[in-house]
Amino acid sequence: MTRLLYFAWVKDKTGIASEDIELPSGISTVADLIGWLKTRGPEFTHAFEQDGAIRAAVDQTHARLDTSIADAKEIAFFPPVTGG
């Protein structure tokens, strides 16, 4: 099982903060996962419609879209963070 975490407007658009899922076969990268999440319903399609605006962390380490998620325990999705 892999825990997915959704933060800020990603959480608002999906309507959930976290969930535990079994990664579907063929899903091996962050980009693959985002593509699959978009198929889960209009709330996910809306939340992930701008792939470039979503940031991800795999096991609490910032990750690129091509990062492998093969053995991930936790994957977090969040908007870009700005300082202030």
ABEGO torsion letter per residue (X at the ends): XBBBBBBEAAAAAAGBABBBBBBBBGBABAAAAAAAAAAAEAAAAAAAABAAABBBBBGGBBBBAABBAAABABBBBBBBBBBX
